[in-house]
Amino acid sequence: MRFRHFLSAFFLVLASFAAHAIEIKPFTLEALTQAQTSNQPVALLFHADWCPTCRAQDKVLQSFKNEAGLELTVLIANYDTEKELKKRFNVRAQSTFVVLRGQKESARLIGDTDPAVIRAALKSAL
């Protein structure tokens, strides 16, 4: 019986960490609209598979996956195909982060791979 309680407590703690972690998923207009409409923090990363800086940024984001205090969604937008989205956010280079809280832009990074700088930009929307 104690073991069962221990397991229950363990999984509750694990779930609370997951609830407070960054979520990384492909861009969809619906996900962006939902985040902006509900005034939630969201970041767009304009990513190109051929871009070494983008791959480095992806590794940084992956390292944040279990970090408490980063409760936001990062939407990965394809730099080569999301032409209207690039125009909407005035993005002129791949490896660009646009960090938003609702409709308001709180940070923008271009080509940065420093984990501390990326973390600070993401936290600017919290």
URUR-V435240 format. One record per backbone hydrogen bond with DSSP energy under -0.5 kcal/mol. NH is the residue of the N-H (numbers start at 0). CO is the residue of the C=O. If there is no record, write none. Layout:
BEGIN
nh=<NH	NH>
co=<CO	CO>
END
This chain:
BEGIN
nh=<4	5	6	7	8	9	10	11	12	13	14	15	16	17	18	19	19	20	21	22	24	24	26	31	32	33	34	35	36	37	38	39	41	42	43	44	45	45	46	46	50	51	54	55	56	57	58	59	60	61	62	63	63	64	66	67	68	69	69	71	72	73	74	74	75	75	76	76	78	78	80	81	82	85	86	87	88	89	90	91	94	95	96	97	98	99	100	101	103	105	106	108	110	114	117	118	119	120	121	122	123	124	125>
co=<0	1	2	3	4	5	6	7	8	9	10	11	12	13	14	15	16	17	63	71	22	73	75	27	28	29	30	31	32	33	35	34	99	72	97	74	43	95	44	76	47	49	50	51	52	53	54	55	56	57	58	59	60	61	63	65	19	19	66	69	40	22	42	72	24	73	44	74	46	76	77	77	80	81	82	83	84	86	85	89	45	45	108	43	106	41	103	39	100	98	98	96	94	112	113	114	115	116	117	118	119	121	122>
END
